[in-house]
């Protein structure tokens, strides 16, 4: 009986804690999460990262060479695969929506920490809505250069956290952990463990799903060390080391293939060099970055200045400044040295966290300023009236943003119907391995057929990357001169080909049957 009474007490205590949750804010965040449009799969990087997810799910992709390469992120693969088995591609879109909700939770948590106690709740809600405006399809429609490219989802070099499911979307977990890091840092020694453990758990899970965030954690911890040492405080150095180990160990345990991916000499080194500065030069060389990245640099700088001068958080100002310095220094080093090692580490990836953190800080500043002005108006004469109007405005704004996002999501058409080449290959009912133009990135997964190679989906293991470059060079040669196909030994592995309508057919394929044709494409099949 005693044990039963103890159980009842624990249940009642748990229910009481749940009852204290800010339920209106939770509901608001779930609604706001619809503000970010979710594109219909399978597009963009999903062609690369979902290949191992869909490989053995009733398709012919088992015969595809790329599907047989080393899976760099097996833990990530397992998660959407489990969802796909239950819900299909709809679940893939739902996961992207949930990731946005987690991301907004991090924004709200940070805003609460930065807002003054007297206006903490309302400033946090207003700041979250303001940040959500940047991920909704609003700014992109403005005829203002740079501003119409701004999104708090973004960082330098085209890095992006939201929009569709891929490993990087789980950076939302690191952003949700950030307010917990700050709480743990501010808390007295006896109260530091609980928020820190929660932050480590979220960060570790994010790195398990996307191990390249380990570099972000390393840069973030280095920035924290700089922020501490600025005030000659070295008391947390051991704590930071333990945190790093606590994140690194589970990430490597969940993705053991990472330890076998490397290779830095000879042919492997050349393949990595080409990958860094030919395949993803738009990410690695700052001279190729969008000029609108200057807006992000300005945003982070202004936010750090406000945090410092306002006294809101001098430490966070130093951390933002150090993080920005590391990101830009890494970009300069890569540009000057053209070394693939720092280039592939992407030290500037931390910018996808610096930008939303800076945006939240400035949104809080704006919300507090407006709130003070309104408190001196007729709204301030009645606290109850002010709360009612404030919640009404927040709900209407959230609903409007959600409607805009849902409309954009509903208009997103999957490549199975929007891509003429995909539609043609699907209706041609080809089998075996085919050759397609390198730029046709949507064929493999959307048409569910093996292809020889495409430009969008490179493998990560060095031995696989060598083979990928070999195949890319072979197809490039055929694209320059169709007759090259007839002189190659690997043509014997090709059962069908997708050709632009104006491209000549290789003479050795003159007897291949035309099994599909449009004004732009034709599909040939070996007899």
Secondary structure per residue as TSV (DSSP state, phi and psi in degrees):
chain	resnum	aa	ss	phi	psi
A	1	X	-	360.0	-37.8
A	2	X	H	-63.8	-42.9
A	3	X	H	-63.9	-38.1
A	4	X	H	-64.8	-42.7
A	5	X	H	-62.2	-38.1
A	6	X	H	-63.8	-38.8
A	7	X	H	-64.5	-41.7
A	8	X	H	-61.3	-41.9
A	9	X	H	-62.8	-41.9
A	10	X	H	-65.6	-40.7
A	11	X	H	-63.8	-44.6
A	12	X	H	-62.7	-39.3
A	13	X	H	-64.3	-40.8
A	14	X	H	-65.3	-41.8
A	15	X	H	-64.4	-35.7
A	16	X	H	-65.0	-39.2
A	17	X	H	-65.5	-41.3
A	18	X	H	-63.8	-38.8
A	19	X	H	-63.6	-24.8
A	20	X	T	-84.4	-5.8
A	21	X	S	-61.6	147.4
A	22	X	-	-77.0	76.1
A	23	X	H	-58.0	-39.8
A	24	X	H	-58.4	-40.2
A	25	X	H	-68.7	-37.8
A	26	X	H	-59.9	-46.8
A	27	X	H	-63.0	-40.6
A	28	X	H	-62.4	-41.7
A	29	X	H	-65.5	-41.1
A	30	X	H	-63.2	-37.0
A	31	X	H	-69.9	-45.6
A	32	X	H	-61.2	-26.9
A	33	X	G	-61.9	-23.8
A	34	X	G	-74.5	-11.8
A	35	X	G	-65.3	-29.4
A	36	X	S	-85.5	114.1
A	37	X	-	-60.0	140.0
A	38	X	-	-112.4	116.6
A	39	X	-	-73.1	152.2
A	40	X	-	-71.8	129.1
A	41	X	S	-74.0	157.4
A	42	X	S	-113.8	120.9
A	43	X	-	-137.2	166.7
A	44	X	T	52.0	-132.8
A	45	X	T	-66.4	-16.2
A	46	X	H	-61.0	-28.2
A	47	X	H	-60.4	-28.2
A	48	X	H	-89.7	-49.7
A	49	X	H	-82.9	-19.5
A	50	X	T	-97.3	1.0
A	51	X	H	-61.2	-44.8
A	52	X	H	-73.2	-23.7
A	53	X	H	-67.2	-43.5
A	54	X	H	-96.6	-1.0
A	55	X	T	-55.5	-48.5
A	56	X	T	-111.5	36.8
A	57	X	S	-109.8	61.1
A	58	X	S	72.8	24.9
A	59	X	S	-120.7	177.5
A	60	X	S	-91.8	12.9
A	61	X	G	-72.5	-10.4
A	62	X	G	-58.2	-27.1
A	63	X	G	-84.7	-2.6
A	64	X	-	-80.0	131.8
A	65	X	T	-60.1	-45.1
A	66	X	G	-62.2	-38.7
A	67	X	G	-62.8	-26.9
A	68	X	G	-85.6	-0.6
A	69	X	S	-78.2	170.4
A	70	X	-	-62.3	129.0
A	71	X	-	-81.1	112.6
A	72	X	T	-72.0	-23.1
A	73	X	T	-128.8	68.0
A	74	X	H	-62.5	-29.6
A	75	X	H	-68.5	-42.9
A	76	X	H	-60.7	-45.2
A	77	X	H	-54.7	-40.8
A	78	X	H	-65.5	-33.0
A	79	X	H	-71.2	-59.5
A	80	X	H	-65.2	-25.0
A	81	X	H	-64.6	-43.0
A	82	X	H	-63.8	-39.6
A	83	X	H	-67.9	-43.8
A	84	X	H	-61.1	-39.1
A	85	X	H	-62.2	-26.6
A	86	X	H	-95.9	-41.9
A	87	X	H	-116.6	-8.5
A	88	X	T	71.8	-157.6
A	89	X	H	-67.5	-20.5
A	90	X	H	-60.4	-39.9
A	91	X	H	-64.0	-30.4
A	92	X	H	-64.0	-39.8
A	93	X	H	-71.5	-37.4
A	94	X	H	-63.1	-38.1
A	95	X	H	-62.8	-37.2
A	96	X	H	-65.6	-38.9
A	97	X	H	-64.3	-44.5
A	98	X	H	-61.9	-38.2
A	99	X	H	-61.6	-39.7
A	100	X	H	-64.0	-39.3
A	101	X	H	-62.8	-40.9
A	102	X	H	-65.6	-41.2
A	103	X	H	-60.0	-45.3
A	104	X	H	-67.1	-30.6
A	105	X	H	-62.4	-40.7
A	106	X	H	-63.5	-39.9
A	107	X	H	-61.6	-46.9
A	108	X	H	-63.8	-43.9
A	109	X	H	-61.3	-41.9
A	110	X	H	-66.2	-40.9
A	111	X	H	-61.9	-38.3
A	112	X	H	-63.5	-36.6
A	113	X	H	-70.5	-32.8
A	114	X	H	-88.0	-21.0
A	115	X	S	-76.5	147.5
A	116	X	-	-65.5	146.6
A	117	X	G	-53.1	-37.9
A	118	X	G	-65.3	-27.4
A	119	X	G	-126.0	26.4
A	120	X	H	-59.6	-51.1
A	121	X	H	-66.2	-48.3
A	122	X	H	-72.5	-37.4
A	123	X	H	-65.4	-37.4
A	124	X	H	-67.0	-42.0
A	125	X	H	-63.4	-47.6
A	126	X	H	-62.2	-42.2
A	127	X	H	-64.4	-39.8
A	128	X	H	-62.8	-41.1
A	129	X	H	-66.0	-41.9
A	130	X	H	-61.3	-42.1
A	131	X	H	-67.5	-37.3
A	132	X	H	-62.9	-29.0
A	133	X	H	-57.7	-34.6
A	134	X	H	-73.9	-18.2
A	135	X	H	-102.0	-5.8
A	136	X	S	-84.6	161.2
A	137	X	T	-77.9	63.8
A	138	X	T	-118.1	-60.1
A	139	X	G	-60.0	-33.5
A	140	X	G	-64.8	-17.6
A	141	X	G	-94.9	-4.0
A	142	X	S	-80.0	138.4
A	143	X	S	-82.0	47.3
A	144	X	-	-121.0	111.6
A	145	X	T	-54.0	144.4
A	146	X	T	74.5	-51.6
A	147	X	G	-60.8	-38.5
A	148	X	G	-74.7	-1.1
A	149	X	G	-108.1	-0.3
A	150	X	-	-78.4	136.6
A	151	X	-	-153.3	135.1
A	152	X	T	-70.2	-9.4
A	153	X	T	-71.9	-17.2
A	154	X	B	-97.9	165.1
A	155	X	-	-140.9	-164.4
A	156	X	G	-69.3	156.3
A	157	X	G	62.8	30.3
A	158	X	G	77.0	11.4
A	159	X	-	-68.1	141.1
A	160	X	B	-149.7	139.1
A	161	X	-	-99.9	-26.2
A	162	X	-	-123.6	-174.0
A	163	X	S	106.6	-39.6
A	164	X	S	-163.0	160.7
A	165	X	-	-74.1	123.0
A	166	X	S	-156.5	169.8
A	167	X	G	-55.8	-38.3
A	168	X	G	-64.4	-20.4
A	169	X	G	-63.6	-21.8
A	170	X	G	-78.6	6.6
A	171	X	H	-62.8	-16.7
A	172	X	H	-56.9	-31.8
A	173	X	H	-68.9	-37.3
A	174	X	H	-68.2	-38.1
A	175	X	H	-68.8	-39.3
A	176	X	H	-63.8	-29.0
A	177	X	H	-75.9	-23.9
A	178	X	H	-59.6	-46.0
A	179	X	H	-60.0	-33.3
A	180	X	H	-67.5	-36.4
A	181	X	H	-59.2	-45.7
A	182	X	H	-65.2	-39.4
A	183	X	H	-62.3	-46.3
A	184	X	H	-62.4	-35.9
A	185	X	H	-69.5	-38.5
A	186	X	H	-78.0	-24.8
A	187	X	S	-69.9	151.5
A	188	X	-	-63.5	162.3
A	189	X	G	-52.7	-39.6
A	190	X	G	-71.5	-21.1
A	191	X	G	-109.0	9.0
A	192	X	H	-81.9	-26.3
A	193	X	H	-66.8	-46.6
A	194	X	H	-61.4	-53.4
A	195	X	H	-65.6	-31.7
A	196	X	H	-68.8	-41.6
A	197	X	H	-62.3	-41.3
A	198	X	H	-63.0	-42.1
A	199	X	H	-65.4	-42.6
A	200	X	H	-62.8	-40.4
A	201	X	H	-63.7	-46.8
A	202	X	H	-64.4	-42.3
A	203	X	H	-65.4	-43.1
A	204	X	H	-62.4	-41.7
A	205	X	H	-63.7	-41.4
A	206	X	H	-60.5	-40.1
A	207	X	H	-74.8	-28.1
A	208	X	H	-66.2	-36.5
A	209	X	H	-80.7	-29.0
A	210	X	S	-143.6	87.7
A	211	X	T	-60.9	-19.5
A	212	X	T	-65.5	-15.1
A	213	X	H	-70.3	-8.7
A	214	X	H	-60.0	-35.5
A	215	X	H	-65.9	-39.1
A	216	X	H	-61.5	-44.1
A	217	X	H	-61.3	-43.0
A	218	X	H	-62.3	-45.1
A	219	X	H	-65.6	-41.0
A	220	X	H	-63.1	-41.5
A	221	X	H	-67.8	-38.2
A	222	X	H	-63.1	-39.7
A	223	X	H	-65.4	-36.4
A	224	X	H	-65.1	-39.9
A	225	X	H	-61.7	-44.5
A	226	X	H	-62.1	-43.1
A	227	X	H	-62.4	-36.3
A	228	X	H	-73.1	-46.9
A	229	X	H	-66.7	-22.3
A	230	X	T	-57.1	-33.4
A	231	X	T	-103.3	18.4
A	232	X	T	56.5	41.1
A	233	X	-	-112.3	109.3
A	234	X	-	-111.9	16.1
A	235	X	T	-71.0	-20.0
A	236	X	T	-104.1	6.1
A	237	X	H	-60.5	-44.5
A	238	X	H	-63.7	-37.6
A	239	X	H	-62.7	-43.2
A	240	X	H	-63.5	-38.7
A	241	X	H	-63.6	-42.6
A	242	X	H	-64.3	-38.9
A	243	X	H	-61.3	-45.3
A	244	X	H	-58.3	-43.8
A	245	X	H	-65.9	-40.0
A	246	X	H	-64.4	-25.0
A	247	X	H	-90.4	-41.7
A	248	X	H	-64.5	-45.7
A	249	X	H	-59.2	-52.1
A	250	X	H	-67.4	-30.7
A	251	X	H	-64.8	-42.5
A	252	X	H	-71.8	-36.5
A	253	X	H	-64.8	-35.6
A	254	X	H	-78.6	-19.4
A	255	X	T	-133.4	65.1
A	256	X	G	-61.1	-22.4
A	257	X	G	-65.1	-19.8
A	258	X	G	-59.8	-33.3
A	259	X	G	-71.4	-16.4
A	260	X	G	-109.0	5.1
A	261	X	S	-79.9	-30.0
A	262	X	-	-65.0	-167.2
A	263	X	-	140.8	113.9
A	264	X	-	-130.8	26.7
A	265	X	S	-138.7	157.3
A	266	X	H	58.7	-130.8
A	267	X	H	-63.4	-35.4
A	268	X	H	-63.0	-43.5
A	269	X	H	-62.0	-40.8
A	270	X	H	-65.2	-39.8
A	271	X	H	-64.7	-42.0
A	272	X	H	-65.6	-38.8
A	273	X	H	-63.8	-44.0
A	274	X	H	-65.3	-38.7
A	275	X	I	-62.2	-44.9
A	276	X	I	-67.0	-39.4
A	277	X	I	-116.6	2.9
A	278	X	I	-120.2	-50.7
A	279	X	I	-74.7	-44.4
A	280	X	S	-121.4	36.8
A	281	X	H	-61.8	-25.5
A	282	X	H	-68.5	-18.7
A	283	X	H	-96.8	-32.8
A	284	X	H	-93.8	-26.3
A	285	X	-	-106.4	118.1
A	286	X	G	-64.5	-22.2
A	287	X	G	-68.8	-15.7
A	288	X	G	-98.5	-3.6
A	289	X	S	-70.6	155.1
A	290	X	-	-61.9	140.7
A	291	X	T	-63.9	-23.2
A	292	X	T	-65.2	-12.6
A	293	X	H	-61.5	-23.8
A	294	X	H	-62.0	-30.7
A	295	X	H	-65.4	-38.5
A	296	X	H	-67.2	-40.0
A	297	X	H	-61.7	-43.7
A	298	X	H	-62.6	-41.9
A	299	X	H	-59.7	-47.7
A	300	X	H	-64.5	-41.9
A	301	X	H	-63.7	-45.2
A	302	X	H	-65.5	-41.5
A	303	X	H	-62.6	-42.8
A	304	X	H	-62.2	-41.3
A	305	X	H	-62.8	-41.8
A	306	X	H	-65.8	-43.8
A	307	X	H	-59.6	-36.7
A	308	X	H	-73.4	-52.3
A	309	X	H	-71.3	-33.3
A	310	X	H	-78.8	-13.6
A	311	X	S	77.1	9.3
A	312	X	S	-63.6	-48.2
A	313	X	-	-162.9	92.8
A	314	X	H	-64.4	-34.2
A	315	X	H	-64.5	-45.2
A	316	X	H	-64.0	-34.6
A	317	X	H	-61.6	-43.8
A	318	X	H	-66.7	-38.1
A	319	X	H	-65.9	-45.1
A	320	X	H	-59.6	-43.1
A	321	X	H	-64.0	-43.2
A	322	X	H	-67.3	-41.3
A	323	X	H	-61.4	-42.6
A	324	X	H	-64.1	-41.0
A	325	X	H	-62.3	-43.6
A	326	X	H	-62.6	-43.0
A	327	X	H	-62.8	-47.1
A	328	X	H	-71.9	-37.5
A	329	X	H	-63.0	-41.0
A	330	X	H	-62.0	-39.5
A	331	X	H	-64.6	-40.6
A	332	X	H	-66.3	-43.1
A	333	X	H	-60.2	-44.4
A	334	X	H	-65.4	-41.9
A	335	X	H	-62.7	-39.3
A	336	X	H	-80.5	-37.5
A	337	X	H	-94.2	-24.0
A	338	X	-	50.9	42.0
A	339	X	-	-93.9	130.4
A	340	X	H	-71.6	-25.5
A	341	X	H	-62.5	-58.2
A	342	X	H	-66.5	-28.9
A	343	X	H	-63.2	-42.9
A	344	X	H	-80.0	-13.1
A	345	X	H	-77.1	-22.6
A	346	X	T	53.4	58.1
A	347	X	G	-60.4	-20.9
A	348	X	G	-80.5	-0.2
A	349	X	G	-61.9	-24.0
A	350	X	G	-60.2	-17.8
A	351	X	H	-63.0	-24.1
A	352	X	H	-71.8	-7.6
A	353	X	H	-107.3	-34.4
A	354	X	H	-61.1	-41.1
A	355	X	H	-64.4	-53.3
A	356	X	H	-65.3	-32.8
A	357	X	H	-65.8	-44.7
A	358	X	H	-64.9	-42.0
A	359	X	H	-62.0	-38.5
A	360	X	H	-65.9	-42.1
A	361	X	H	-60.3	-45.4
A	362	X	H	-71.9	-32.1
A	363	X	H	-65.7	-38.5
A	364	X	H	-63.7	-44.1
A	365	X	H	-58.7	-43.7
A	366	X	H	-66.3	-43.8
A	367	X	H	-63.1	-41.2
A	368	X	H	-66.6	-42.7
A	369	X	H	-62.0	-46.8
A	370	X	H	-65.7	-39.5
A	371	X	H	-61.6	-40.2
A	372	X	H	-66.0	-39.2
A	373	X	H	-65.2	-42.0
A	374	X	H	-68.2	-32.8
A	375	X	H	-64.7	-20.8
A	376	X	T	-90.7	-5.0
A	377	X	S	-92.8	-168.6
A	378	X	G	-63.8	-21.6
A	379	X	G	-65.0	-32.5
A	380	X	G	-74.9	-7.6
A	381	X	G	-77.8	-16.8
A	382	X	-	-138.6	111.4
A	383	X	H	-62.4	-39.8
A	384	X	H	-65.4	-43.5
A	385	X	H	-63.3	-41.2
A	386	X	H	-62.2	-41.8
A	387	X	H	-64.5	-42.6
A	388	X	H	-61.9	-46.3
A	389	X	H	-65.9	-39.7
A	390	X	H	-61.1	-45.4
A	391	X	H	-68.1	-36.0
A	392	X	H	-61.8	-46.0
A	393	X	H	-62.9	-42.3
A	394	X	H	-62.8	-44.1
A	395	X	H	-66.0	-44.6
A	396	X	H	-62.9	-43.7
A	397	X	H	-61.9	-44.4
A	398	X	H	-63.2	-42.6
A	399	X	H	-65.4	-41.1
A	400	X	H	-62.8	-45.3
A	401	X	H	-62.8	-40.8
A	402	X	H	-64.3	-41.4
A	403	X	H	-62.8	-44.1
A	404	X	H	-60.6	-43.7
A	405	X	H	-65.9	-42.1
A	406	X	H	-65.5	-38.5
A	407	X	H	-61.9	-44.0
A	408	X	H	-63.8	-40.0
A	409	X	H	-64.8	-40.0
A	410	X	H	-68.0	-25.8
A	411	X	H	-85.1	-8.1
A	412	X	-	-75.5	120.2
A	413	X	-	-106.3	133.1
A	414	X	-	-67.5	155.2
A	415	X	H	-60.0	-20.2
A	416	X	H	-60.6	-24.8
A	417	X	H	-117.7	-26.1
A	418	X	H	-87.3	-21.2
A	419	X	-	-102.7	112.2
A	420	X	H	-60.0	-37.5
A	421	X	H	-66.2	-43.1
A	422	X	H	-61.9	-47.3
A	423	X	H	-59.6	-39.6
A	424	X	H	-67.6	-44.4
A	425	X	H	-63.4	-39.1
A	426	X	H	-62.7	-43.9
A	427	X	H	-76.9	-17.3
A	428	X	H	-77.4	-15.8
A	429	X	T	52.8	47.3
A	430	X	-	-79.4	158.1
A	431	X	-	-132.0	163.1
A	432	X	S	79.5	-176.3
A	433	X	-	-82.6	134.1
A	434	X	E	-119.9	163.4
A	435	X	E	-110.0	132.8
A	436	X	-	-130.9	159.0
A	437	X	-	-56.4	141.4
A	438	X	T	-56.1	-33.4
A	439	X	T	-75.4	-12.2
A	440	X	-	-83.2	86.3
A	441	X	T	-83.3	-15.0
A	442	X	T	-95.4	1.3
A	443	X	H	-70.7	-50.1
A	444	X	H	-53.6	-58.2
A	445	X	H	-83.0	-36.4
A	446	X	H	-76.2	-31.9
A	447	X	H	-93.8	-9.4
A	448	X	T	55.7	46.5
A	449	X	-	-133.3	148.7
A	450	X	-	-70.9	139.5
A	451	X	B	-125.9	160.6
A	452	X	S	-70.1	-46.6
A	453	X	-	-173.1	154.3
A	454	X	-	-141.1	170.7
A	455	X	S	-80.4	-27.1
A	456	X	S	-74.4	-30.3
A	457	X	-	-117.2	81.7
A	458	X	-	-86.8	148.4
A	459	X	-	-79.4	170.8
A	460	X	S	-105.7	-32.2
A	461	X	S	-63.9	139.1
A	462	X	H	-59.9	-41.0
A	463	X	H	-65.8	-39.0
A	464	X	H	-68.6	-35.6
A	465	X	H	-66.3	-36.1
A	466	X	H	-59.6	-46.5
A	467	X	H	-64.6	-38.6
A	468	X	H	-60.9	-45.2
A	469	X	H	-63.6	-37.9
A	470	X	H	-58.8	-45.1
A	471	X	H	-69.1	-41.3
A	472	X	H	-59.2	-46.2
A	473	X	H	-63.7	-37.6
A	474	X	H	-63.5	-45.7
A	475	X	H	-70.2	-36.0
A	476	X	H	-58.4	-42.6
A	477	X	H	-62.3	-38.9
A	478	X	H	-69.1	-35.9
A	479	X	H	-66.8	-31.4
A	480	X	H	-74.6	-38.6
A	481	X	-	-146.4	107.3
A	482	X	G	-57.9	-29.9
A	483	X	G	-68.1	-18.7
A	484	X	G	-57.9	-32.5
A	485	X	G	-56.6	-36.3
A	486	X	G	-74.3	-14.8
A	487	X	G	-99.4	1.9
A	488	X	-	-99.8	151.8
A	489	X	S	-80.1	-30.5
A	490	X	G	-71.5	-9.6
A	491	X	G	-63.8	-22.2
A	492	X	G	-65.7	-19.4
A	493	X	G	-85.8	-8.1
A	494	X	-	-93.3	125.0
A	495	X	-	-102.3	-18.8
A	496	X	E	-156.9	164.3
A	497	X	E	-145.1	145.7
A	498	X	E	-105.3	120.3
A	499	X	E	-122.8	140.8
A	500	X	E	-58.7	149.1
A	501	X	T	-60.1	-29.3
A	502	X	T	-92.6	4.9
A	503	X	S	-91.2	136.2
A	504	X	-	-68.5	146.6
A	505	X	-	-84.1	132.8
A	506	X	-	-57.5	142.5
A	507	X	G	-60.7	-32.4
A	508	X	G	-73.6	-8.4
A	509	X	G	-111.6	17.7
A	510	X	T	-63.5	-27.1
A	511	X	T	-93.7	5.1
A	512	X	S	-73.2	142.1
A	513	X	E	-78.2	139.1
A	514	X	E	-84.5	109.2
A	515	X	E	-103.8	-2.6
A	516	X	E	-166.1	142.0
A	517	X	E	-156.8	138.2
A	518	X	-	-132.6	-176.4
A	519	X	S	-64.2	-25.2
A	520	X	S	-105.6	-24.5
A	521	X	E	-139.2	161.9
A	522	X	E	-146.2	149.1
A	523	X	E	-116.1	125.6
A	524	X	E	-109.7	144.0
A	525	X	E	-127.3	137.0
A	526	X	-	-61.9	136.9
A	527	X	-	-70.2	360.0
